[in-house]
């Protein structure tokens, strides 16, 4: 299961979101729940657009 997620993240159109996640974690002090909430909101917005 985890390999399929990693292979999915190697898609070119998802890499900016992958790097944005690393930058967000590096420069903020959000906990995992807050990051999960932000991720859900971003996913819904991404699907709607």
C-alpha positions in Angstrom: 0.0 0.0 0.0 2.7 2.5 0.9 4.5 1.9 -2.3 1.5 2.8 -4.3 1.2 6.1 -2.5 4.9 6.8 -3.2 4.5 5.9 -6.9 1.5 8.2 -7.1 3.4 11.1 -5.6 6.1 10.7 -8.4 3.5 12.0 -10.9 4.7 15.2 -12.3 1.5 17.1 -11.6 1.5 16.2 -7.9 5.2 17.1 -7.2 4.5 20.8 -6.5 2.0 19.8 -3.8 4.5 17.3 -2.4 7.2 20.0 -2.1 4.7 22.5 -0.7 4.0 20.1 2.1 7.6 19.9 3.0 8.0 23.7 2.9 4.9 24.1 5.1 6.2 21.7 7.7 9.6 23.2 7.7 8.5 26.8 8.3 5.5 26.5 10.5 4.8 24.9 13.9 1.5 23.3 13.0 0.8 19.9 14.6 -0.3 16.9 12.5 -4.0 17.4 13.0 -3.7 21.0 11.6 -1.7 19.7 8.7 -4.2 17.0 8.0 -7.0 19.5 8.0 -5.1 21.8 5.6 -4.4 18.7 3.4 -8.1 17.8 3.3 -9.1 21.3 2.3 -6.4 21.5 -0.4 -7.5 18.1 -1.8 -11.2 19.1 -2.0 -10.2 22.4 -3.7 -7.9 20.5 -6.1 -10.7 18.1 -7.0 -13.2 20.9 -7.5 -11.0 22.8 -9.8 
